[in-house]
Every structure is written in C-alpha cells, then in structure tokens.
Amino acid sequence: MRVLISGASGFLGQSLTRALHQRSVKPVSLVRRPPQGNEVQWDPRQALDPGRLAGFEAVVHLAGKNVAGRWTKQFKRELLESRVHGTRTLATAAGESFRRTGQPRVFVSASGIGYYGDRADELLTEQSGPGTGFLAELSRQWEAATAPASDAGVRVVCLRIGVVLGRDGGALKPLLLPFRLGLGGCIGGGQQYWSWIGIEDVIGAMIFAFHNETLCGPVNAVAPAPVRNSEFVVTLAQAVRRPAILPFPGFAVRALLGEMGQELLLTSARALPEKLQRAGYAFRYSDLTAALHAILA
C-alpha cells in the first residue's frame, strides 16, 4: 500500500510516517520545496496534476498553518487560506485521479473539534451541528473543501481531532514545563470540557480509516472519556508529582492570548467518538491517567 501525506514534517505527519514504516506501508511526502527521492512536489495555491497521485491508495492531508499566534485579521485570513485552498487543491486532484484510475480510494483530511464551538456540557457526536466562532467557521470551510474528492466518488474522512497528547508535540508539550515546576492549575473556571486523545490513537484512527469502508464524512478523533479542565490539570499534576495550585484565570487568558486563548483554552467541547466506536476501533488509551503515565514514562 502507498500513502501520500501532506504536512508530513509536522507532529502528526512524522508520527504517521513512523507508524506506516512499522507496518511495511510506503509513505510518500507531499512537499513544497524541490522534491528529494520519491517525494511529490506541490503548491497548495496552484492546480496539482492528478497524474502525480497515480498509484496511491490513500491520501492524508495534514498541512496547514499553525493556529498558535496572535489572531489578527491577517493571521486569521492566512489560517483560512492555508486550510481551505490547500484542501481544495489536493481534493480536486484526488477526485480527478480517481475518475481516471480508481485511486486514491480514500482521502483522510484533518479537521478539529473546534467545529462545535463552545457547547458547555452538551454531548457532541458527528451528527451535532457546527457552533459559532472563528474555529467553527474555519473547520466548516475546511471540511467543505474536500467536496471535489467526495463528489468524484472518493471515500472522504474528515477527522475532527481533539486535544492531542504526545511527548514531542500537541497540547501537552507547552504544559509540561510549568506543571513540572509546580506552576500549573485550572484554566479559567476549569469547568470547560477538554476532549483529549493520545497521539497513538490519532494515528491509529487514521490507519483504521484506510481500511474500514464504513467510515466516511466527519469522524470525531477523541478518546471516549472527555474531562473537565479541572480534572485534566489535577491528573497531569499527579502524573508529574507536583501540585496544581496556580490557576490561570479567564481574564488573564483573554488579556494575554486574546481570541486564540478564548477559543482554544476556555471553550467547552464534550465530543464523543461515536463513529469510531461503532466501526469497532479499539482505543489504546481511553483513560486519561493511563495515557499520561504512558506518555511521560
């Protein structure tokens, strides 16, 4: 099996590439720079020759500008363009390649649980509608940009990825230093739900989607047991054997991080992986304590 990956140099892309090598699957990177070896070059702003997708059974689209930063109008425009334009470019090429050759059979595109916006304690499945806010609109347009592939008959899976926990990236990395110094605590009121997922299960869900024909459309890539921020910080503090007594009040989050802090840290999304569980995916980490201890071991 050959898999084409955009964003292969990022945290998720590197993890996926390693996992595929371990399974004797051939991953190929889609790159903007001059290609090396068997890499495929592209420009997300320009049409991609469908012939470059020949021979790939699956395409995984992970490329996009990092959301971390000051959310000025220009920054948000760049976030939107990097996701929507790149997704549409790759989905269009995948759709045309499928019409010509029957490949790729599956197109897996990253999305996020930001799609749901701030929903308090509401249980959210893939059937739940979009929320409000910038991330919700970004995710809605991001997923809609996969239409050229699905319209052509490609099975499209949009993974709505939650708070990713991993040693070398994701949400956990910036939290570890302050918590190890005993400077951690609740963020805002601590009542907002964080729908977390271990990096191994993010990658596991991607690979599962390659082979499970029942998976299509939006799929929540989150662990089965979302927790409130108050429970998350206590569990993390216990894992690093430090107290969690210094809160980060909501007004301070908004003052220091602006709109980004409000949407990434203070909103509540209690998402459940209904489609993955129904399809039979077996989570490696369903319990936050076990996940953190495995990552930090």
Helices and strands as residue ranges (DSSP letters): E 2-6, H 11-22, E 26-31, E 40-41, G 50-53, E 58-61, H 73-101, E 106-112, G 113-116, E 123-124, H 134-144, H 147-152, E 155-161, E 163-165, H 172-180, E 193-194, E 196-198, H 199-211, E 217-221, E 227-228, H 229-239, H 250-261, I 262-266, E 270-271, H 274-279, H 288-296
